[in-house]
Amino acid sequence: MTARSIASLTLSFGLVSIPVKLYSATESASGVGFNFLSPEGGRVKQQYVSEATGEVVARADMKKGYEFEKGQFVVFTPDELKALEDGATHVVEIVSFVPEKSVDPLYYDKAYFIAPDKRGGKPYSLLREAMHQSQRCALAKWSYKGKTRIVQVRPAEDGMIFQQLLFADEVRALEDLHIEEVPVTDTELQLALQIIDQVSEDTYDPSAYEDEEKKRILAAIDQKIAGKQIVSPEPSTLESGGQVIDLMEALRASLKSKTKKAPSEKAVAVAVKKAAPADAEVLATKPRRPAKRVAPKVEEAPPAKVRARK
């Protein structure tokens, strides 16, 4: 399916204007939804009820208001609400360039793609390559639907990403949790590093993971449609909370369980790929020695005369 743009913008880069189109970078893969049904099996409808009268209010009769004091609202007409959004602009102004790693992913909000619009190909490619060479990304201001947003524009392999960012007051601070700092020993740290090394990957492959919970629920729904009874899964064998364990023993047990597992096909492929060309050539050309056959040792039965005497 051909991607459809959701907005046409102008990315302002100094005195250079880059016409671009905005596309959603993600699509909603919502979970399995269940409907509320009446005892007779029909769907139920959601209604809005007035707190003052208790009567049902139709959506067409509703108004929008802002509560400035407890129970006190200032009401806006549709034209006034539209006027609040008139400040939106199609110009996205780049205000600074910062190292890409300086933006904590914790501040990432919704992601978009931007592609060049008509006559925007060359300046688009120039900005993308300049950011790639400088290893910096752009921070820009974007006014949209009555709200100013901060966005990060960063280069990607096939284009540029338009990442909406959260403001500082929208992100909580870890220091508010008052996490206790507990010292660890060098031995514990080395064991933990060994565990990390055993299950490390060079890259993140999103296609290697799937929503297992959604898959399980859909399979159960299919069973229910087929008239079968849904049986609760076996409880997890992992204990949680309250159980005191010896950290060193847990680390050693983790290493032991990992060493018992055979290497995966992916790990073998990576090892072969990392092998030196010389080693690969030797392995390919060096003849293998045939395995030396050893006859199995068979215990001789005692002579028949001896067994007869016994």
Backbone torsions as a table, in degrees:
resi	resn	phi	psi	omega
1	MET	NA	135.2	-179.8
2	THR	-72.1	133.3	179.7
3	ALA	-69.1	142.0	179.5
4	ARG	-112.3	130.4	179.9
5	SER	-72.4	150.4	180.0
6	ILE	-105.9	-11.1	178.4
7	ALA	-165.9	154.2	173.6
8	SER	-110.4	123.5	-175.5
9	LEU	-125.9	167.4	173.4
10	THR	-123.7	116.7	-180.0
11	LEU	-88.8	116.2	-175.8
12	SER	-92.6	116.4	-176.6
13	PHE	-123.6	92.5	-173.3
14	GLY	65.3	-124.4	175.2
15	LEU	-95.4	6.7	-179.6
16	VAL	-96.8	132.5	176.9
17	SER	-112.0	127.5	-177.6
18	ILE	-114.9	108.1	175.8
19	PRO	-71.2	126.4	-178.2
20	VAL	-135.0	161.6	173.6
21	LYS	-114.2	142.6	-176.6
22	LEU	-101.7	132.6	-179.6
23	TYR	-129.0	146.6	174.4
24	SER	-68.5	132.0	179.7
25	ALA	-87.4	-17.8	-178.2
26	THR	-127.9	161.2	174.1
27	GLU	-130.5	145.1	-174.8
28	SER	-70.3	115.2	173.8
29	ALA	-108.3	66.2	-173.1
30	SER	-60.5	156.5	179.4
31	GLY	-71.8	-176.4	-179.2
32	VAL	-75.2	125.7	-178.5
33	GLY	-102.5	142.1	177.3
34	PHE	-115.7	143.2	-178.8
35	ASN	-96.6	146.2	171.5
36	PHE	-80.5	131.2	-176.7
37	LEU	-123.2	153.3	175.0
38	SER	-77.3	166.8	177.6
39	PRO	-57.0	-24.7	179.4
40	GLU	-83.0	-7.8	177.4
41	GLY	99.9	2.9	178.3
42	GLY	-92.8	158.5	177.8
43	ARG	-67.3	150.1	174.6
44	VAL	-106.7	147.4	-179.3
45	LYS	-100.6	146.6	176.8
46	GLN	-86.8	135.3	180.0
47	GLN	-128.6	152.5	176.1
48	TYR	-103.7	130.3	-176.0
49	VAL	-117.5	135.2	178.3
50	SER	-70.2	130.0	177.8
51	GLU	-68.0	-27.2	-176.4
52	ALA	-77.8	-44.0	-174.9
53	THR	-108.8	-19.7	-177.4
54	GLY	80.2	4.0	-179.6
55	GLU	-89.6	154.7	178.4
56	VAL	-73.9	133.6	-179.5
57	VAL	-109.4	127.0	177.8
58	ALA	-71.8	148.8	-178.4
59	ARG	-60.3	-35.8	-178.8
60	ALA	-65.4	-23.2	-178.4
61	ASP	-92.7	-1.2	-176.8
62	MET	-79.1	151.1	175.0
63	LYS	-124.6	161.1	177.7
64	LYS	-107.4	135.6	-179.7
65	GLY	-143.4	160.5	179.6
66	TYR	-113.7	128.2	-179.5
67	GLU	-83.9	104.7	-179.7
68	PHE	-92.1	-20.9	172.6
69	GLU	-143.1	165.1	-177.7
70	LYS	-58.2	113.2	178.8
71	GLY	80.0	2.1	-179.9
72	GLN	-112.6	124.0	-175.9
73	PHE	-122.9	145.5	168.6
74	VAL	-107.0	124.7	-171.5
75	VAL	-95.5	137.9	178.7
76	PHE	-112.4	139.1	175.6
77	THR	-81.5	164.5	177.8
78	PRO	-57.8	-37.6	178.9
79	ASP	-66.8	-37.2	179.1
80	GLU	-69.2	-37.6	176.8
81	LEU	-64.9	-38.5	177.9
82	LYS	-66.1	-36.7	179.4
83	ALA	-64.3	-30.1	178.7
84	LEU	-66.6	-25.0	-179.0
85	GLU	-94.7	-2.1	-178.1
86	ASP	-69.5	-14.1	179.1
87	GLY	-75.7	-6.4	179.7
88	ALA	-64.8	141.8	179.8
89	THR	-131.8	153.6	179.0
90	HIS	-89.1	-1.4	-179.3
91	VAL	-93.1	124.4	176.2
92	VAL	-105.6	109.8	-172.6
93	GLU	-94.3	119.4	175.7
94	ILE	-74.7	125.0	-176.8
95	VAL	-105.3	-22.7	180.0
96	SER	-165.5	164.5	174.2
97	PHE	-121.6	129.2	-177.7
98	VAL	-130.6	159.1	174.4
99	PRO	-58.2	136.4	-175.5
100	GLU	-59.6	-36.1	-178.2
101	LYS	-72.3	-10.9	-178.1
102	SER	-77.5	-13.4	178.4
103	VAL	-92.9	110.9	-179.9
104	ASP	-66.7	127.9	177.9
105	PRO	-56.9	-16.1	177.5
106	LEU	-60.0	-26.0	-178.6
107	TYR	-90.0	-1.2	179.7
108	TYR	-68.9	132.6	173.7
109	ASP	-113.3	-127.2	-177.0
110	LYS	-78.6	141.0	-179.2
111	ALA	-106.6	143.1	176.2
112	TYR	-131.7	165.5	168.6
113	PHE	-107.3	146.7	170.6
114	ILE	-124.2	136.6	179.6
115	ALA	-126.6	150.7	-178.6
116	PRO	-66.1	139.9	174.1
117	ASP	-91.7	-168.8	-179.1
118	LYS	-57.4	132.8	-179.9
119	ARG	63.2	18.4	179.9
120	GLY	-109.4	2.5	-174.5
121	GLY	-62.1	-48.8	-175.4
122	LYS	-69.0	-50.8	177.8
123	PRO	-62.9	-31.2	176.7
124	TYR	-63.0	-49.1	-179.7
125	SER	-65.1	-35.8	179.4
126	LEU	-64.0	-48.1	180.0
127	LEU	-63.2	-43.0	-179.1
128	ARG	-61.9	-45.4	-179.0
129	GLU	-69.4	-37.0	178.9
130	ALA	-64.3	-41.1	178.0
131	MET	-69.1	-36.5	178.9
132	HIS	-64.6	-43.7	-179.1
133	GLN	-68.2	-38.2	-178.3
134	SER	-84.8	-7.9	-177.7
135	GLN	56.4	40.1	178.7
136	ARG	-126.9	159.4	175.6
137	CYS	-121.2	165.4	-177.9
138	ALA	-101.9	142.0	171.0
139	LEU	-109.1	130.8	-174.5
140	ALA	-137.6	158.9	175.7
141	LYS	-101.9	137.5	-177.9
142	TRP	-138.0	117.7	177.2
143	SER	-95.2	121.4	-175.0
144	TYR	-146.9	123.7	177.7
145	LYS	53.5	49.7	174.5
146	GLY	74.3	13.4	-179.4
147	LYS	-139.2	134.3	176.3
148	THR	-85.7	131.3	-178.3
149	ARG	-121.9	149.7	173.6
150	ILE	-100.7	130.1	-179.6
151	VAL	-125.5	151.6	173.7
152	GLN	-107.4	128.1	174.4
153	VAL	-109.2	117.3	-176.7
154	ARG	-130.2	149.3	-179.6
155	PRO	-76.3	147.6	174.8
156	ALA	-129.3	176.0	-175.8
157	GLU	-62.8	-37.9	-175.3
158	ASP	-114.4	9.5	-178.8
159	GLY	168.9	-143.3	178.5
160	MET	-134.0	148.0	-179.1
161	ILE	-107.0	135.0	-178.7
162	PHE	-108.8	94.5	-170.7
163	GLN	-100.9	113.4	176.4
164	GLN	-72.3	135.4	-176.8
165	LEU	-111.4	153.6	175.2
166	LEU	-85.8	152.1	174.3
167	PHE	-80.1	164.4	-176.1
168	ALA	-60.0	-37.6	-178.1
169	ASP	-76.8	-2.0	177.7
170	GLU	-97.4	-3.8	-177.7
171	VAL	-119.4	127.2	178.9
172	ARG	-76.5	158.3	-178.3
173	ALA	-101.7	136.3	178.0
174	LEU	-63.1	-30.1	-177.5
175	GLU	-63.9	-20.8	178.4
176	ASP	-69.1	-15.7	180.0
177	LEU	-84.7	-13.2	179.3
178	HIS	52.0	55.1	-178.8
179	ILE	-71.8	130.7	-177.8
180	GLU	-73.6	133.9	175.9
181	GLU	-89.0	114.5	-178.5
182	VAL	-112.4	123.4	-179.4
183	PRO	-68.3	148.1	176.3
184	VAL	-120.6	154.1	-179.7
185	THR	-85.3	162.7	178.3
186	ASP	-63.4	-37.2	179.5
187	THR	-64.5	-44.7	177.9
188	GLU	-60.8	-41.3	-178.8
189	LEU	-65.6	-41.3	179.6
190	GLN	-65.0	-40.1	177.5
191	LEU	-65.0	-40.9	178.3
192	ALA	-64.5	-38.5	178.1
193	LEU	-65.4	-35.9	177.0
194	GLN	-65.0	-40.5	178.2
195	ILE	-63.6	-43.5	178.7
196	ILE	-61.5	-41.6	-178.5
197	ASP	-64.4	-34.5	-177.0
198	GLN	-70.5	-28.0	-177.4
199	VAL	-116.8	27.5	-179.3
200	SER	-86.1	147.5	174.5
201	GLU	-126.3	152.9	-178.9
202	ASP	-77.7	-29.1	-177.9
203	THR	-140.1	166.0	175.4
204	TYR	-98.5	121.9	-179.8
205	ASP	-110.7	101.2	-177.4
206	PRO	-60.3	-30.5	-177.6
207	SER	-70.2	-11.4	179.9
208	ALA	-80.4	-5.6	-177.2
209	TYR	-123.3	150.3	178.2
210	GLU	-143.5	162.4	179.7
211	ASP	-77.2	89.9	-176.5
212	GLU	-66.8	-33.6	-179.7
213	GLU	-66.0	-43.6	178.6
214	LYS	-64.2	-41.0	178.7
215	LYS	-61.7	-40.7	179.9
216	ARG	-66.7	-41.1	-178.7
217	ILE	-67.4	-41.6	179.2
218	LEU	-63.5	-37.6	177.4
219	ALA	-65.2	-38.2	178.5
220	ALA	-67.5	-36.4	177.8
221	ILE	-64.2	-41.0	177.2
222	ASP	-60.9	-39.2	178.2
223	GLN	-65.6	-39.5	-179.9
224	LYS	-66.2	-40.3	177.5
225	ILE	-62.5	-35.5	179.8
226	ALA	-77.5	0.6	176.7
227	GLY	89.7	10.1	-179.6
228	LYS	-90.8	158.4	-179.8
229	GLN	-87.6	140.6	178.7
230	ILE	-85.7	125.2	-178.6
231	VAL	-107.7	136.0	179.8
232	SER	-63.8	139.1	179.1
233	PRO	-69.5	160.0	178.3
234	GLU	-63.9	138.4	179.3
235	PRO	-64.2	150.4	-179.1
236	SER	-64.6	142.8	178.7
237	THR	-82.2	-9.0	-179.3
238	LEU	-77.8	129.4	177.4
239	GLU	-83.3	145.2	179.2
240	SER	-134.8	135.1	172.7
241	GLY	71.8	129.9	171.1
242	GLY	82.8	-19.3	-177.4
243	GLN	-85.1	123.8	-179.5
244	VAL	-91.1	122.6	179.9
245	ILE	-124.0	158.6	175.8
246	ASP	-83.1	119.4	-174.4
247	LEU	-62.4	-43.5	-179.4
248	MET	-62.7	-43.0	179.4
249	GLU	-64.6	-38.4	178.5
250	ALA	-65.1	-39.7	179.2
251	LEU	-65.8	-45.5	179.9
252	ARG	-64.4	-40.2	178.6
253	ALA	-64.8	-35.4	178.2
254	SER	-64.8	-42.9	178.1
255	LEU	-64.5	-40.1	-178.9
256	LYS	-64.4	-41.6	-179.9
257	SER	-68.6	-31.1	179.8
258	LYS	-73.9	-37.2	-177.9
259	THR	-69.8	-23.1	179.7
260	LYS	-73.5	-23.1	-176.0
261	LYS	-77.7	138.5	176.7
262	ALA	-73.3	150.0	179.4
263	PRO	-64.0	141.6	-179.8
264	SER	-73.4	165.2	178.6
265	GLU	-61.5	-36.0	179.7
266	LYS	-66.0	-41.1	179.6
267	ALA	-65.1	-39.1	177.8
268	VAL	-64.3	-41.9	179.9
269	ALA	-63.3	-41.0	178.7
270	VAL	-64.8	-40.2	-179.8
271	ALA	-64.2	-40.3	178.7
272	VAL	-66.1	-38.8	-179.5
273	LYS	-66.8	-35.5	-179.4
274	LYS	-79.2	-11.5	-178.2
275	ALA	-63.1	142.9	-179.7
276	ALA	-66.1	146.7	179.7
277	PRO	-57.1	-37.3	-179.7
278	ALA	-63.6	-42.9	179.4
279	ASP	-63.9	-40.4	179.8
280	ALA	-64.2	-36.8	-179.5
281	GLU	-67.7	-40.8	179.2
282	VAL	-62.9	-43.0	-179.5
283	LEU	-64.2	-31.6	-177.7
284	ALA	-78.9	-30.1	-173.3
285	THR	-102.7	-27.7	-176.0
286	LYS	-70.0	121.8	-179.6
287	PRO	-68.3	144.0	178.7
288	ARG	-87.9	139.5	175.8
289	ARG	-77.7	135.4	177.5
290	PRO	-64.2	141.6	-179.3
291	ALA	-64.2	134.7	-179.6
292	LYS	-75.5	122.8	-178.2
293	ARG	-84.7	132.4	178.1
294	VAL	-119.4	125.3	-179.9
295	ALA	-66.7	137.2	179.2
296	PRO	-64.8	140.0	-179.0
297	LYS	-76.9	123.3	-178.9
298	VAL	-116.1	126.7	178.9
299	GLU	-72.6	130.7	-179.7
300	GLU	-76.5	138.3	178.0
301	ALA	-74.1	144.7	178.9
302	PRO	-63.2	153.1	-179.8
303	PRO	-56.2	150.5	-177.9
304	ALA	-62.5	-34.6	-178.2
305	LYS	-65.4	-39.4	-179.7
306	VAL	-65.2	-43.7	-179.9
307	ARG	-65.0	-32.1	-179.6
308	ALA	-68.5	-38.3	-179.6
309	ARG	-65.5	-35.2	179.7
310	LYS	-74.4	NA	NA
